[in-house]
């Protein structure tokens, strides 16, 4: 089914942006899964003033996968203001009269290519994983070109990707395989595949940051062992300390400041990687919408 964005009417787009702005100004914007109760709403809920995605498709002429993705990406932004800015940019990126129903495949392909590139710079990618990624991107390319690959073409790739993911020991390679595994769905028939692929991409970005920084499984094991030691030694049998707000982290700071410093470093590493992945997700989505 072809769609006609904003029914070829720029005023319809402008009205959607105005509703979003007004609801954000009235503090009704609550980024998260699709919601609208008249008092609070997700990004899409505030755009529609409804939680009925048929309105997104029939009134705005936009595919339902885009609504699911928009809400997911908005929820990952660092603030409500950032979510609002993303929503305005997204609505503005769609040209009135265009059909963006197949753009989801372009987003998925961009994410797979990006993950493949940065992971390939850090470790050798097995030939089987490369081949599977190429096959998935090939199916997505056919969707982008207007074809509709049969379910029987997706299923064996999904099974193969799942099986391969289970055999990989490297977290970095496993994260790439998970991206491939998650991407083996047709976005024109699945509302979730685009955002799910972006979501697992964010985890791959985290593993990339670990690999680049030198953080290893041994570091993680050491931190966890020290946190367990703080719990077992100081908190497990003394609930009164917990009531005072004392945590394993504050105890770690007191008894093992070197490990506490490592924890803070890792937490900042994760925050930076997550922020990068979320910015990248928003940028890729908007860039692909503008191309249509």
C-alpha positions, 0 to 999 in steps of 0.5 A: 500500500502506497502512502501520501505523506501529509496528504500532499498538504504542508498545512497538515504537517505544520498542524502536527508540529504545532500540536507537538509544540503546544503539548510540550509547552503544556508539559504533556510530552512524556517520551516513551512508548505510544501513549495519550491519555489527555494529560500526558503523551509520548512523542507520537501521542502528542502529535496525534493527540491519540494513541491510535496508529491508524490515525498516524497512517490514514490522517498523516499518511505516514507508516506505522513503523515510523511512529514506533521508531519515533517514540523509541528514539525520542525516549532515548534522548537526553531530555524532553527538550531534545525529544521535542527537537527530534520530533520537529526535525523528524516531521519536517524531514518528510516531504509532503506527498512522498511515500516513506513506507519503504525508508525503514529498509534504508535505515536498517541498511545504514545501521548494519553498514555502520556497525559492520564498519566500526567493528571491522576496524577493531576485530576480524569479522567471520566470513559467515557473519559478513555473508549473512549481513550482506544477504540481509542487506540484499533483502532490505535493498529489494524492499527499498526498491519496491519488492516484497520478498516472501517470508520464506526468504527471511526465515532461513536467514533469521535462523542462521543469524540466531544460530551464529550469534549463539556461537560467538564469544566476543561481545563485540562480534556478538553485538554485530550478529545481534544487529544482523539477527534483529534486522531480518524482517520486512519493515513494511510489515513489521512495526518494530524492526527499525527501532529494534535494530537501532536499539541493538545498535546502541549496545554494539556502540557500547561494546565498541567503546569498551574495546577501544578503551581497553575495558575487558571481561576481567575488569567487569568481573573484578568490579562485580566481585568487589561490589558483591564483597561490599554487599556481603561484608557490610550491607547484607545483614545490616538493613539499617545501613541501607535505610541510611542510604549507604550503598555498595557504591559508596562503600566501594568509594570508602574501602576500594577507591581505586575500583570505585574510580574504575566504576565511574570511568566505566559508567561514563564510558557507557553514557557516552556510547549510549549518547553517541548511538542515540544521536546516530539513530536520530541522524540516520533516520532523519537523513533517510527521510529527507532523501525520499 
